Amino acid sequence: MPRPGSIAYTTTKHAITGLTKSLSLDGRPFRIACGQIDIGNAETRLAAVMRAGVAQPDGEVRPEPTMAVADVARAVLYMAELPLEANVQFMTLMATNMPFIGRG
């Protein structure tokens, strides 16, 4: 469920998904592994507005939950430490009580 006014973000996100899938196939002969992690509402200065309230698809402004940056770091490290024989193709990491899944 995209946010209002997010056309550029949503378009870019889906373009990166296509790039991830293509590189995952095209990189195999060269032992290149590729994965994508979608991170939602990590508690940073940029996401502070999420706790205060952001526009929802129905036009209302409501607060959204956030998650610790340390949890994001652990997820990135997990993906990076896998051997080339294993790969996380896609991971969505988000605060548990987000109003929508896979937003944007």
C-alpha positions in Angstrom: 0.0 0.0 0.0 1.9 3.1 -1.2 1.8 6.3 0.9 0.3 9.4 -0.7 2.8 11.4 -2.7 5.2 8.5 -3.0 5.3 7.9 -6.8 9.1 8.4 -7.1 9.9 6.2 -4.1 7.5 3.4 -5.2 8.7 3.4 -8.8 12.4 3.3 -7.7 11.7 0.5 -5.2 10.1 -1.7 -7.8 12.9 -0.9 -10.3 15.5 -2.1 -7.7 13.5 -5.3 -7.3 13.8 -6.0 -11.0 17.5 -5.2 -10.9 18.0 -7.6 -8.0 16.2 -10.5 -9.8 18.2 -9.9 -13.0 21.6 -9.6 -11.3 20.8 -12.8 -9.3 20.5 -14.7 -12.5 23.1 -12.9 -14.7 25.7 -13.0 -11.9 25.6 -16.7 -11.3 28.4 -17.6 -13.9 30.6 -15.1 -12.1 29.8 -16.2 -8.5 27.9 -13.0 -7.8 25.2 -13.3 -5.2 22.6 -10.5 -4.9 19.9 -9.9 -2.4 17.6 -7.1 -1.5 16.6 -5.9 2.0 13.6 -3.6 2.4 13.9 -1.7 5.7 10.9 0.0 7.1 10.7 2.6 10.0 14.1 2.0 11.5 14.4 4.5 14.4 16.6 7.1 12.9 16.4 10.9 12.8 14.9 10.6 9.4 12.1 8.3 10.7 11.4 10.4 13.8 8.4 11.8 11.8 6.9 8.3 11.8 6.3 8.4 15.5 4.7 11.8 15.3 2.4 10.8 12.5 2.5 10.4 8.7 -0.1 10.4 5.9 -1.9 7.2 5.4 -3.7 6.0 2.2 -7.0 7.3 3.5 -5.5 10.8 3.9 -5.4 10.7 7.7 -2.2 11.4 9.6 -1.4 8.7 12.2 1.8 7.6 14.1 3.5 4.4 13.0 5.8 2.1 15.1 9.5 2.1 14.6 12.2 -0.5 15.3 15.8 -0.3 16.6 18.6 0.4 14.2 20.6 -2.4 15.8 18.1 -4.9 14.5 18.6 -3.6 11.0 22.4 -3.9 11.4 22.0 -7.6 12.5 19.9 -8.4 9.5 22.3 -6.8 7.1 25.2 -8.6 8.7 23.4 -11.9 8.5 22.9 -11.4 4.7 26.5 -10.3 4.2 28.0 -13.2 6.1 26.3 -16.0 4.2 28.6 -18.1 2.0 28.2 -17.8 -1.8 26.4 -21.1 -1.8 23.5 -19.6 0.2 21.6 -16.4 -0.4 18.7 -14.3 1.0 17.0 -13.2 -2.1 14.5 -10.8 -0.5 14.1 -9.7 3.1 11.5 -7.3 4.5 12.4 -5.9 7.9 9.9 -3.7 9.6 8.4 -2.8 12.9 6.0 -5.6 13.9 2.9 -3.5 14.2 3.1 -1.6 10.9 -0.3 -0.8 9.4 0.6 -2.4 6.0 3.0 -5.1 4.9 5.6 -4.3 2.2 4.5 -0.7 2.0 5.6 1.6 -0.8 
